[in-house]
Amino acid sequence: MRIASIAKSVIAGAAAGAAAAATAAQDSVLTTGEGVTIALAVLGAWGITYAVPNKPKTTV
């Protein structure tokens, strides 16, 4: 397991969660549904980003 794969998943999850949280917090109230949306955004970003392999290095 490579650190780069884990790192890109963590960053993608943080970005997706922050975007969903910023949208949800616009009315100064965080409902249960918005919390679930934030959690699903983070989990979805983790799963999708982790599943896609990094581009292999090419030697010229």
One Martini backbone bead per residue (centre of mass of N, CA, C, O) as a GRO file, in nm:
protein
   60
    1MET     BB    1   0.096   0.037   0.024
    2ARG     BB    2   0.055   0.369  -0.061
    3ILE     BB    3   0.069   0.693   0.043
    4ALA     BB    4  -0.052   0.841  -0.206
    5SER     BB    5  -0.330   0.702  -0.201
    6ILE     BB    6  -0.411   0.799   0.082
    7ALA     BB    7  -0.364   1.106   0.055
    8LYS     BB    8  -0.565   1.160  -0.179
    9SER     BB    9  -0.814   1.065  -0.017
   10VAL     BB   10  -0.803   1.261   0.220
   11ILE     BB   11  -0.814   1.523   0.054
   12ALA     BB   12  -1.079   1.463  -0.094
   13GLY     BB   13  -1.253   1.434   0.162
   14ALA     BB   14  -1.200   1.718   0.275
   15ALA     BB   15  -1.309   1.875   0.033
   16ALA     BB   16  -1.595   1.755   0.025
   17GLY     BB   17  -1.671   1.822   0.319
   18ALA     BB   18  -1.626   2.129   0.304
   19ALA     BB   19  -1.828   2.188   0.080
   20ALA     BB   20  -2.078   2.071   0.223
   21ALA     BB   21  -2.052   2.243   0.485
   22ALA     BB   22  -2.071   2.523   0.356
   23THR     BB   23  -2.353   2.480   0.239
   24ALA     BB   24  -2.501   2.393   0.510
   25ALA     BB   25  -2.405   2.671   0.681
   26GLN     BB   26  -2.567   2.919   0.554
   27ASP     BB   27  -2.815   2.902   0.786
   28SER     BB   28  -2.681   2.821   1.078
   29VAL     BB   29  -2.791   2.517   1.024
   30LEU     BB   30  -2.754   2.171   1.125
   31THR     BB   31  -2.877   1.900   0.997
   32THR     BB   32  -2.908   1.570   0.960
   33GLY     BB   33  -2.909   1.567   0.651
   34GLU     BB   34  -2.648   1.735   0.621
   35GLY     BB   35  -2.465   1.538   0.774
   36VAL     BB   36  -2.507   1.303   0.579
   37THR     BB   37  -2.400   1.447   0.329
   38ILE     BB   38  -2.114   1.490   0.433
   39ALA     BB   39  -2.045   1.193   0.485
   40LEU     BB   40  -2.097   1.095   0.191
   41ALA     BB   41  -1.888   1.276   0.056
   42VAL     BB   42  -1.643   1.160   0.198
   43LEU     BB   43  -1.683   0.857   0.132
   44GLY     BB   44  -1.696   0.890  -0.176
   45ALA     BB   45  -1.417   1.017  -0.215
   46TRP     BB   46  -1.254   0.792  -0.094
   47GLY     BB   47  -1.344   0.557  -0.278
   48ILE     BB   48  -1.287   0.679  -0.558
   49THR     BB   49  -0.992   0.771  -0.515
   50TYR     BB   50  -0.876   0.492  -0.425
   51ALA     BB   51  -0.961   0.328  -0.690
   52VAL     BB   52  -0.784   0.522  -0.843
   53PRO     BB   53  -0.505   0.514  -1.002
   54ASN     BB   54  -0.210   0.613  -1.049
   55LYS     BB   55   0.002   0.735  -1.257
   56PRO     BB   56   0.241   0.605  -1.424
   57LYS     BB   57   0.566   0.602  -1.456
   58THR     BB   58   0.774   0.741  -1.703
   59THR     BB   59   1.046   0.638  -1.901
   60VAL     BB   60   1.287   0.816  -2.123
   0.00000   0.00000   0.00000
